[in-house]
């Protein structure tokens, strides 16, 4: 089972912008254009110009609660 995504947010290491994708097709790009997030609470998608060192991942995920498990299609 995949982890639930609570917040899909990263900080650009170049300009310091904190960008958050709040819904599935919410594509956000930082001020300097180096990094982007997408996917909202469905998937964690990052785009970066140079690589993973471009951003600091501030996302929050939670393991599925086994006592309160939802069926997902
Ligand atoms: Zn930036």
PDB file of the backbone (N, CA, C, O) and the ligand in Angstrom, with CONECT records:
HET     ZN  A 101       1
ATOM      1  N   UNK A   1       0.820  -1.196   0.000  1.00  0.00           N
ATOM      2  CA  UNK A   1       0.000   0.000   0.000  1.00  0.00           C
ATOM      3  C   UNK A   1       0.861   1.255   0.000  1.00  0.00           C
ATOM      4  O   UNK A   1       1.870   1.336   0.700  1.00  0.00           O
ATOM      5  N   UNK A   2       0.451   2.209  -0.781  1.00  0.00           N
ATOM      6  CA  UNK A   2       1.285   3.405  -0.866  1.00  0.00           C
ATOM      7  C   UNK A   2       1.004   4.361   0.290  1.00  0.00           C
ATOM      8  O   UNK A   2      -0.066   4.339   0.898  1.00  0.00           O
ATOM      9  N   UNK A   3       1.983   5.186   0.568  1.00  0.00           N
ATOM     10  CA  UNK A   3       1.836   6.174   1.628  1.00  0.00           C
ATOM     11  C   UNK A   3       0.849   7.257   1.204  1.00  0.00           C
ATOM     12  O   UNK A   3       0.764   7.617   0.030  1.00  0.00           O
ATOM     13  N   UNK A   4       0.115   7.762   2.171  1.00  0.00           N
ATOM     14  CA  UNK A   4      -0.755   8.894   1.890  1.00  0.00           C
ATOM     15  C   UNK A   4       0.078  10.165   1.869  1.00  0.00           C
ATOM     16  O   UNK A   4       1.024  10.320   2.642  1.00  0.00           O
ATOM     17  N   UNK A   5      -0.284  11.053   0.987  1.00  0.00           N
ATOM     18  CA  UNK A   5       0.434  12.316   0.883  1.00  0.00           C
ATOM     19  C   UNK A   5      -0.359  13.386   1.636  1.00  0.00           C
ATOM     20  O   UNK A   5      -1.505  13.681   1.300  1.00  0.00           O
ATOM     21  N   UNK A   6       0.261  13.944   2.635  1.00  0.00           N
ATOM     22  CA  UNK A   6      -0.394  14.989   3.422  1.00  0.00           C
ATOM     23  C   UNK A   6      -0.122  16.358   2.790  1.00  0.00           C
ATOM     24  O   UNK A   6      -1.035  17.155   2.572  1.00  0.00           O
ATOM     25  N   UNK A   7       1.141  16.604   2.506  1.00  0.00           N
ATOM     26  CA  UNK A   7       1.504  17.850   1.841  1.00  0.00           C
ATOM     27  C   UNK A   7       2.564  17.549   0.790  1.00  0.00           C
ATOM     28  O   UNK A   7       3.499  16.783   1.025  1.00  0.00           O
ATOM     29  N   UNK A   8       2.396  18.164  -0.364  1.00  0.00           N
ATOM     30  CA  UNK A   8       3.323  17.979  -1.478  1.00  0.00           C
ATOM     31  C   UNK A   8       4.038  19.312  -1.679  1.00  0.00           C
ATOM     32  O   UNK A   8       3.577  20.169  -2.432  1.00  0.00           O
ATOM     33  N   UNK A   9       5.166  19.473  -0.998  1.00  0.00           N
ATOM     34  CA  UNK A   9       5.807  20.792  -0.974  1.00  0.00           C
ATOM     35  C   UNK A   9       7.332  20.670  -0.988  1.00  0.00           C
ATOM     36  O   UNK A   9       7.901  19.806  -0.321  1.00  0.00           O
ATOM     37  N   UNK A  10       7.971  21.528  -1.742  1.00  0.00           N
ATOM     38  CA  UNK A  10       9.427  21.581  -1.767  1.00  0.00           C
ATOM     39  C   UNK A  10       9.881  23.044  -1.675  1.00  0.00           C
ATOM     40  O   UNK A  10       9.114  23.969  -1.943  1.00  0.00           O
ATOM     41  N   UNK A  11      11.142  23.224  -1.293  1.00  0.00           N
ATOM     42  CA  UNK A  11      11.742  24.556  -1.280  1.00  0.00           C
ATOM     43  C   UNK A  11      12.876  24.594  -2.288  1.00  0.00           C
ATOM     44  O   UNK A  11      13.729  23.706  -2.315  1.00  0.00           O
ATOM     45  N   UNK A  12      12.877  25.621  -3.111  1.00  0.00           N
ATOM     46  CA  UNK A  12      13.951  25.785  -4.090  1.00  0.00           C
ATOM     47  C   UNK A  12      15.223  26.217  -3.370  1.00  0.00           C
ATOM     48  O   UNK A  12      15.207  27.147  -2.564  1.00  0.00           O
ATOM     49  N   UNK A  13      16.318  25.535  -3.666  1.00  0.00           N
ATOM     50  CA  UNK A  13      17.579  25.875  -3.016  1.00  0.00           C
ATOM     51  C   UNK A  13      18.262  27.075  -3.669  1.00  0.00           C
ATOM     52  O   UNK A  13      19.270  27.568  -3.162  1.00  0.00           O
ATOM     53  N   UNK A  14      17.728  27.536  -4.770  1.00  0.00           N
ATOM     54  CA  UNK A  14      18.327  28.678  -5.463  1.00  0.00           C
ATOM     55  C   UNK A  14      17.673  29.988  -5.046  1.00  0.00           C
ATOM     56  O   UNK A  14      18.364  30.941  -4.684  1.00  0.00           O
ATOM     57  N   UNK A  15      16.341  30.043  -5.095  1.00  0.00           N
ATOM     58  CA  UNK A  15      15.658  31.303  -4.781  1.00  0.00           C
ATOM     59  C   UNK A  15      14.951  31.261  -3.437  1.00  0.00           C
ATOM     60  O   UNK A  15      14.500  32.297  -2.947  1.00  0.00           O
ATOM     61  N   UNK A  16      14.845  30.072  -2.827  1.00  0.00           N
ATOM     62  CA  UNK A  16      14.234  29.975  -1.502  1.00  0.00           C
ATOM     63  C   UNK A  16      12.719  29.902  -1.512  1.00  0.00           C
ATOM     64  O   UNK A  16      12.101  29.816  -0.450  1.00  0.00           O
ATOM     65  N   UNK A  17      12.111  29.936  -2.680  1.00  0.00           N
ATOM     66  CA  UNK A  17      10.661  29.820  -2.767  1.00  0.00           C
ATOM     67  C   UNK A  17      10.193  28.463  -2.243  1.00  0.00           C
ATOM     68  O   UNK A  17      10.813  27.434  -2.514  1.00  0.00           O
ATOM     69  N   UNK A  18       9.100  28.475  -1.497  1.00  0.00           N
ATOM     70  CA  UNK A  18       8.456  27.238  -1.066  1.00  0.00           C
ATOM     71  C   UNK A  18       7.201  27.083  -1.911  1.00  0.00           C
ATOM     72  O   UNK A  18       6.321  27.945  -1.890  1.00  0.00           O
ATOM     73  N   UNK A  19       7.120  25.991  -2.649  1.00  0.00           N
ATOM     74  CA  UNK A  19       5.984  25.785  -3.540  1.00  0.00           C
ATOM     75  C   UNK A  19       5.280  24.494  -3.165  1.00  0.00           C
ATOM     76  O   UNK A  19       5.913  23.491  -2.838  1.00  0.00           O
ATOM     77  N   UNK A  20       3.951  24.542  -3.220  1.00  0.00           N
ATOM     78  CA  UNK A  20       3.142  23.400  -2.813  1.00  0.00           C
ATOM     79  C   UNK A  20       2.112  23.089  -3.889  1.00  0.00           C
ATOM     80  O   UNK A  20       1.449  23.988  -4.407  1.00  0.00           O
ATOM     81  N   UNK A  21       1.988  21.826  -4.216  1.00  0.00           N
ATOM     82  CA  UNK A  21       0.949  21.375  -5.131  1.00  0.00           C
ATOM     83  C   UNK A  21      -0.210  20.851  -4.302  1.00  0.00           C
ATOM     84  O   UNK A  21      -0.064  19.866  -3.578  1.00  0.00           O
ATOM     85  N   UNK A  22      -1.357  21.500  -4.403  1.00  0.00           N
ATOM     86  CA  UNK A  22      -2.458  21.156  -3.502  1.00  0.00           C
ATOM     87  C   UNK A  22      -3.496  20.243  -4.138  1.00  0.00           C
ATOM     88  O   UNK A  22      -4.318  19.661  -3.430  1.00  0.00           O
ATOM     89  N   UNK A  23      -3.476  20.108  -5.446  1.00  0.00           N
ATOM     90  CA  UNK A  23      -4.370  19.146  -6.082  1.00  0.00           C
ATOM     91  C   UNK A  23      -3.684  18.541  -7.294  1.00  0.00           C
ATOM     92  O   UNK A  23      -2.622  19.004  -7.711  1.00  0.00           O
ATOM     93  N   UNK A  24      -4.297  17.497  -7.863  1.00  0.00           N
ATOM     94  CA  UNK A  24      -3.648  16.628  -8.812  1.00  0.00           C
ATOM     95  C   UNK A  24      -2.944  17.340  -9.972  1.00  0.00           C
ATOM     96  O   UNK A  24      -1.823  16.980 -10.332  1.00  0.00           O
ATOM     97  N   UNK A  25      -3.585  18.327 -10.543  1.00  0.00           N
ATOM     98  CA  UNK A  25      -2.968  18.996 -11.695  1.00  0.00           C
ATOM     99  C   UNK A  25      -2.509  20.405 -11.363  1.00  0.00           C
ATOM    100  O   UNK A  25      -2.488  21.294 -12.215  1.00  0.00           O
ATOM    101  N   UNK A  26      -2.142  20.582 -10.102  1.00  0.00           N
ATOM    102  CA  UNK A  26      -1.649  21.868  -9.627  1.00  0.00           C
ATOM    103  C   UNK A  26      -0.139  21.914  -9.824  1.00  0.00           C
ATOM    104  O   UNK A  26       0.624  21.491  -8.956  1.00  0.00           O
ATOM    105  N   UNK A  27       0.276  22.424 -10.958  1.00  0.00           N
ATOM    106  CA  UNK A  27       1.694  22.468 -11.311  1.00  0.00           C
ATOM    107  C   UNK A  27       2.260  23.819 -10.902  1.00  0.00           C
ATOM    108  O   UNK A  27       1.869  24.855 -11.438  1.00  0.00           O
ATOM    109  N   UNK A  28       3.189  23.798  -9.941  1.00  0.00           N
ATOM    110  CA  UNK A  28       3.743  25.047  -9.421  1.00  0.00           C
ATOM    111  C   UNK A  28       5.232  25.109  -9.725  1.00  0.00           C
ATOM    112  O   UNK A  28       5.953  24.119  -9.603  1.00  0.00           O
ATOM    113  N   UNK A  29       5.664  26.275 -10.117  1.00  0.00           N
ATOM    114  CA  UNK A  29       7.080  26.500 -10.390  1.00  0.00           C
ATOM    115  C   UNK A  29       7.580  27.632  -9.495  1.00  0.00           C
ATOM    116  O   UNK A  29       6.850  28.584  -9.223  1.00  0.00           O
ATOM    117  N   UNK A  30       8.813  27.524  -9.046  1.00  0.00           N
ATOM    118  CA  UNK A  30       9.353  28.572  -8.185  1.00  0.00           C
ATOM    119  C   UNK A  30       9.686  29.814  -9.006  1.00  0.00           C
ATOM    120  O   UNK A  30       9.658  29.799 -10.237  1.00  0.00           O
ATOM    121  N   UNK A  31       9.998  30.871  -8.295  1.00  0.00           N
ATOM    122  CA  UNK A  31      10.275  32.173  -8.893  1.00  0.00           C
ATOM    123  C   UNK A  31      11.406  32.127  -9.934  1.00  0.00           C
ATOM    124  O   UNK A  31      11.306  32.766 -10.981  1.00  0.00           O
ATOM    125  N   UNK A  32      12.463  31.386  -9.654  1.00  0.00           N
ATOM    126  CA  UNK A  32      13.598  31.383 -10.584  1.00  0.00           C
ATOM    127  C   UNK A  32      13.440  30.324 -11.666  1.00  0.00           C
ATOM    128  O   UNK A  32      14.242  30.266 -12.598  1.00  0.00           O
ATOM    129  N   UNK A  33      12.405  29.479 -11.552  1.00  0.00           N
ATOM    130  CA  UNK A  33      12.125  28.513 -12.611  1.00  0.00           C
ATOM    131  C   UNK A  33      12.940  27.239 -12.574  1.00  0.00           C
ATOM    132  O   UNK A  33      12.878  26.441 -13.510  1.00  0.00           O
ATOM    133  N   UNK A  34      13.703  27.031 -11.512  1.00  0.00           N
ATOM    134  CA  UNK A  34      14.562  25.846 -11.431  1.00  0.00           C
ATOM    135  C   UNK A  34      13.791  24.574 -11.103  1.00  0.00           C
ATOM    136  O   UNK A  34      14.097  23.503 -11.627  1.00  0.00           O
ATOM    137  N   UNK A  35      12.794  24.693 -10.238  1.00  0.00           N
ATOM    138  CA  UNK A  35      12.104  23.494  -9.773  1.00  0.00           C
ATOM    139  C   UNK A  35      10.585  23.668  -9.841  1.00  0.00           C
ATOM    140  O   UNK A  35      10.060  24.779  -9.766  1.00  0.00           O
ATOM    141  N   UNK A  36       9.903  22.533  -9.985  1.00  0.00           N
ATOM    142  CA  UNK A  36       8.442  22.534 -10.017  1.00  0.00           C
ATOM    143  C   UNK A  36       7.926  21.337  -9.246  1.00  0.00           C
ATOM    144  O   UNK A  36       8.614  20.325  -9.109  1.00  0.00           O
ATOM    145  N   UNK A  37       6.703  21.462  -8.742  1.00  0.00           N
ATOM    146  CA  UNK A  37       6.000  20.332  -8.128  1.00  0.00           C
ATOM    147  C   UNK A  37       4.666  20.143  -8.835  1.00  0.00           C
ATOM    148  O   UNK A  37       4.108  21.072  -9.420  1.00  0.00           O
ATOM    149  N   UNK A  38       4.172  18.910  -8.761  1.00  0.00           N
ATOM    150  CA  UNK A  38       2.905  18.571  -9.382  1.00  0.00           C
ATOM    151  C   UNK A  38       2.366  17.330  -8.683  1.00  0.00           C
ATOM    152  O   UNK A  38       3.097  16.636  -7.976  1.00  0.00           O
ATOM    153  N   UNK A  39       1.104  17.063  -8.886  1.00  0.00           N
ATOM    154  CA  UNK A  39       0.538  15.815  -8.381  1.00  0.00           C
ATOM    155  C   UNK A  39      -0.354  15.961  -7.174  1.00  0.00           C
ATOM    156  O   UNK A  39      -1.112  15.047  -6.849  1.00  0.00           O
ATOM    157  N   UNK A  40      -0.277  17.106  -6.495  1.00  0.00           N
ATOM    158  CA  UNK A  40      -1.140  17.313  -5.337  1.00  0.00           C
ATOM    159  C   UNK A  40      -0.981  16.201  -4.321  1.00  0.00           C
ATOM    160  O   UNK A  40       0.132  15.866  -3.914  1.00  0.00           O
ATOM    161  N   UNK A  41      -2.124  15.624  -3.911  1.00  0.00           N
ATOM    162  CA  UNK A  41      -2.086  14.569  -2.900  1.00  0.00           C
ATOM    163  C   UNK A  41      -2.160  13.184  -3.524  1.00  0.00           C
ATOM    164  O   UNK A  41      -2.322  12.188  -2.819  1.00  0.00           O
ATOM    165  N   UNK A  42      -2.040  13.120  -4.852  1.00  0.00           N
ATOM    166  CA  UNK A  42      -2.115  11.830  -5.535  1.00  0.00           C
ATOM    167  C   UNK A  42      -0.740  11.228  -5.816  1.00  0.00           C
ATOM    168  O   UNK A  42      -0.548  10.019  -5.685  1.00  0.00           O
ATOM    169  N   UNK A  43       0.195  12.057  -6.194  1.00  0.00           N
ATOM    170  CA  UNK A  43       1.553  11.558  -6.435  1.00  0.00           C
ATOM    171  C   UNK A  43       2.528  12.705  -6.287  1.00  0.00           C
ATOM    172  O   UNK A  43       2.167  13.871  -6.452  1.00  0.00           O
ATOM    173  N   UNK A  44       3.775  12.362  -5.972  1.00  0.00           N
ATOM    174  CA  UNK A  44       4.804  13.374  -5.776  1.00  0.00           C
ATOM    175  C   UNK A  44       5.627  13.489  -7.052  1.00  0.00           C
ATOM    176  O   UNK A  44       6.415  12.603  -7.384  1.00  0.00           O
ATOM    177  N   UNK A  45       5.432  14.575  -7.747  1.00  0.00           N
ATOM    178  CA  UNK A  45       6.203  14.765  -8.968  1.00  0.00           C
ATOM    179  C   UNK A  45       7.051  16.024  -8.832  1.00  0.00           C
ATOM    180  O   UNK A  45       6.543  17.090  -8.486  1.00  0.00           O
ATOM    181  N   UNK A  46       8.330  15.894  -9.103  1.00  0.00           N
ATOM    182  CA  UNK A  46       9.243  17.019  -9.052  1.00  0.00           C
ATOM    183  C   UNK A  46       9.935  17.176 -10.392  1.00  0.00           C
ATOM    184  O   UNK A  46      10.322  16.194 -11.025  1.00  0.00           O
ATOM    185  N   UNK A  47      10.085  18.414 -10.815  1.00  0.00           N
ATOM    186  CA  UNK A  47      10.907  18.709 -11.975  1.00  0.00           C
ATOM    187  C   UNK A  47      12.005  19.641 -11.508  1.00  0.00           C
ATOM    188  O   UNK A  47      11.743  20.614 -10.801  1.00  0.00           O
ATOM    189  N   UNK A  48      13.232  19.348 -11.899  1.00  0.00           N
ATOM    190  CA  UNK A  48      14.306  20.261 -11.545  1.00  0.00           C
ATOM    191  C   UNK A  48      15.262  20.384 -12.712  1.00  0.00           C
ATOM    192  O   UNK A  48      15.447  19.451 -13.493  1.00  0.00           O
ATOM    193  N   UNK A  49      15.852  21.534 -12.808  1.00  0.00           N
ATOM    194  CA  UNK A  49      16.710  21.846 -13.939  1.00  0.00           C
ATOM    195  C   UNK A  49      18.008  21.042 -13.887  1.00  0.00           C
ATOM    196  O   UNK A  49      18.458  20.518 -14.906  1.00  0.00           O
ATOM    197  N   UNK A  50      18.608  20.947 -12.698  1.00  0.00           N
ATOM    198  CA  UNK A  50      19.936  20.352 -12.595  1.00  0.00           C
ATOM    199  C   UNK A  50      19.935  19.019 -11.861  1.00  0.00           C
ATOM    200  O   UNK A  50      20.805  18.185 -12.110  1.00  0.00           O
ATOM    201  N   UNK A  51      18.975  18.797 -10.958  1.00  0.00           N
ATOM    202  CA  UNK A  51      18.953  17.537 -10.229  1.00  0.00           C
ATOM    203  C   UNK A  51      18.353  17.717  -8.853  1.00  0.00           C
ATOM    204  O   UNK A  51      17.891  18.804  -8.505  1.00  0.00           O
ATOM    205  N   UNK A  52      18.360  16.653  -8.073  1.00  0.00           N
ATOM    206  CA  UNK A  52      17.714  16.675  -6.759  1.00  0.00           C
ATOM    207  C   UNK A  52      18.326  17.688  -5.792  1.00  0.00           C
ATOM    208  O   UNK A  52      17.688  18.053  -4.804  1.00  0.00           O
ATOM    209  N   UNK A  53      19.552  18.149  -6.056  1.00  0.00           N
ATOM    210  CA  UNK A  53      20.157  19.146  -5.174  1.00  0.00           C
ATOM    211  C   UNK A  53      19.535  20.524  -5.343  1.00  0.00           C
ATOM    212  O   UNK A  53      19.838  21.443  -4.583  1.00  0.00           O
ATOM    213  N   UNK A  54      18.674  20.667  -6.328  1.00  0.00           N
ATOM    214  CA  UNK A  54      18.020  21.957  -6.577  1.00  0.00           C
ATOM    215  C   UNK A  54      16.977  22.298  -5.529  1.00  0.00           C
ATOM    216  O   UNK A  54      16.638  23.467  -5.347  1.00  0.00           O
ATOM    217  N   UNK A  55      16.464  21.284  -4.836  1.00  0.00           N
ATOM    218  CA  UNK A  55      15.363  21.550  -3.918  1.00  0.00           C
ATOM    219  C   UNK A  55      15.515  20.768  -2.620  1.00  0.00           C
ATOM    220  O   UNK A  55      16.224  19.764  -2.556  1.00  0.00           O
ATOM    221  N   UNK A  56      14.840  21.248  -1.603  1.00  0.00           N
ATOM    222  CA  UNK A  56      14.726  20.539  -0.332  1.00  0.00           C
ATOM    223  C   UNK A  56      13.294  20.052  -0.222  1.00  0.00           C
ATOM    224  O   UNK A  56      12.351  20.838  -0.302  1.00  0.00           O
ATOM    225  N   UNK A  57      13.142  18.770  -0.040  1.00  0.00           N
ATOM    226  CA  UNK A  57      11.802  18.206   0.026  1.00  0.00           C
ATOM    227  C   UNK A  57      11.206  18.414   1.410  1.00  0.00           C
ATOM    228  O   UNK A  57      11.765  17.967   2.412  1.00  0.00           O
ATOM    229  N   UNK A  58      10.067  19.096   1.456  1.00  0.00           N
ATOM    230  CA  UNK A  58       9.402  19.364   2.734  1.00  0.00           C
ATOM    231  C   UNK A  58       8.076  18.625   2.815  1.00  0.00           C
ATOM    232  O   UNK A  58       7.236  18.932   3.661  1.00  0.00           O
ATOM    233  N   UNK A  59       7.893  17.663   1.943  1.00  0.00           N
ATOM    234  CA  UNK A  59       6.614  16.958   1.885  1.00  0.00           C
ATOM    235  C   UNK A  59       6.356  16.140   3.144  1.00  0.00           C
ATOM    236  O   UNK A  59       7.277  15.689   3.824  1.00  0.00           O
ATOM    237  N   UNK A  60       5.079  15.968   3.424  1.00  0.00           N
ATOM    238  CA  UNK A  60       4.677  15.119   4.536  1.00  0.00           C
ATOM    239  C   UNK A  60       3.877  13.954   3.983  1.00  0.00           C
ATOM    240  O   UNK A  60       2.904  14.134   3.251  1.00  0.00           O
ATOM    241  N   UNK A  61       4.306  12.760   4.349  1.00  0.00           N
ATOM    242  CA  UNK A  61       3.521  11.583   3.986  1.00  0.00           C
ATOM    243  C   UNK A  61       3.236  10.787   5.255  1.00  0.00           C
ATOM    244  O   UNK A  61       3.949  10.896   6.253  1.00  0.00           O
ATOM    245  N   UNK A  62       2.201  10.004   5.192  1.00  0.00           N
ATOM    246  CA  UNK A  62       1.831   9.191   6.341  1.00  0.00           C
ATOM    247  C   UNK A  62       1.591   7.775   5.868  1.00  0.00           C
ATOM    248  O   UNK A  62       0.957   7.556   4.836  1.00  0.00           O
ATOM    249  N   UNK A  63       2.090   6.826   6.613  1.00  0.00           N
ATOM    250  CA  UNK A  63       1.805   5.442   6.295  1.00  0.00           C
ATOM    251  C   UNK A  63       0.314   5.204   6.515  1.00  0.00           C
ATOM    252  O   UNK A  63      -0.277   5.782   7.427  1.00  0.00           O
ATOM    253  N   UNK A  64      -0.291   4.365   5.694  1.00  0.00           N
ATOM    254  CA  UNK A  64      -1.722   4.105   5.863  1.00  0.00           C
ATOM    255  C   UNK A  64      -2.002   3.527   7.251  1.00  0.00           C
ATOM    256  O   UNK A  64      -1.278   2.663   7.747  1.00  0.00           O
ATOM    257  N   UNK A  65      -3.042   4.019   7.841  1.00  0.00           N
ATOM    258  CA  UNK A  65      -3.456   3.530   9.157  1.00  0.00           C
ATOM    259  C   UNK A  65      -4.131   2.171   8.996  1.00  0.00           C
ATOM    260  O   UNK A  65      -5.163   2.058   8.334  1.00  0.00           O
ATOM    261  N   UNK A  66      -3.563   1.172   9.585  1.00  0.00           N
ATOM    262  CA  UNK A  66      -4.067  -0.183   9.345  1.00  0.00           C
ATOM    263  C   UNK A  66      -5.404  -0.425  10.038  1.00  0.00           C
ATOM    264  O   UNK A  66      -6.167  -1.297   9.620  1.00  0.00           O
ATOM    265  N   UNK A  67      -5.692   0.321  11.073  1.00  0.00           N
ATOM    266  CA  UNK A  67      -6.960   0.157  11.760  1.00  0.00           C
ATOM    267  C   UNK A  67      -8.108   0.832  10.991  1.00  0.00           C
ATOM    268  O   UNK A  67      -9.281   0.528  11.207  1.00  0.00           O
ATOM    269  N   UNK A  68      -7.754   1.723  10.119  1.00  0.00           N
ATOM    270  CA  UNK A  68      -8.760   2.535   9.450  1.00  0.00           C
ATOM    271  C   UNK A  68      -8.416   2.600   7.972  1.00  0.00           C
ATOM    272  O   UNK A  68      -8.163   3.665   7.407  1.00  0.00           O
ATOM    273  N   UNK A  69      -8.417   1.418   7.370  1.00  0.00           N
ATOM    274  CA  UNK A  69      -7.907   1.314   6.019  1.00  0.00           C
ATOM    275  C   UNK A  69      -9.004   1.546   4.980  1.00  0.00           C
ATOM    276  O   UNK A  69     -10.096   0.986   5.070  1.00  0.00           O
ATOM    277  N   UNK A  70      -8.691   2.369   4.011  1.00  0.00           N
ATOM    278  CA  UNK A  70      -9.644   2.626   2.952  1.00  0.00           C
ATOM    279  C   UNK A  70      -9.290   1.813   1.730  1.00  0.00           C
ATOM    280  O   UNK A  70      -8.117   1.607   1.418  1.00  0.00           O
ATOM    281  N   UNK A  71     -10.312   1.357   1.049  1.00  0.00           N
ATOM    282  CA  UNK A  71     -10.089   0.707  -0.246  1.00  0.00           C
ATOM    283  C   UNK A  71      -9.825   1.776  -1.292  1.00  0.00           C
ATOM    284  O   UNK A  71     -10.566   2.751  -1.417  1.00  0.00           O
ATOM    285  N   UNK A  72      -8.751   1.566  -2.038  1.00  0.00           N
ATOM    286  CA  UNK A  72      -8.453   2.516  -3.103  1.00  0.00           C
ATOM    287  C   UNK A  72      -8.486   1.805  -4.433  1.00  0.00           C
ATOM    288  O   UNK A  72      -7.914   0.725  -4.583  1.00  0.00           O
ATOM    289  N   UNK A  73      -9.141   2.392  -5.379  1.00  0.00           N
ATOM    290  CA  UNK A  73      -9.203   1.751  -6.676  1.00  0.00           C
ATOM    291  C   UNK A  73      -7.987   2.102  -7.523  1.00  0.00           C
ATOM    292  O   UNK A  73      -7.873   1.643  -8.659  1.00  0.00           O
TER     293      UNK A  73
HETATM  294 ZN    ZN A 101      13.857  28.797  -7.520  1.00  0.00          ZN
END
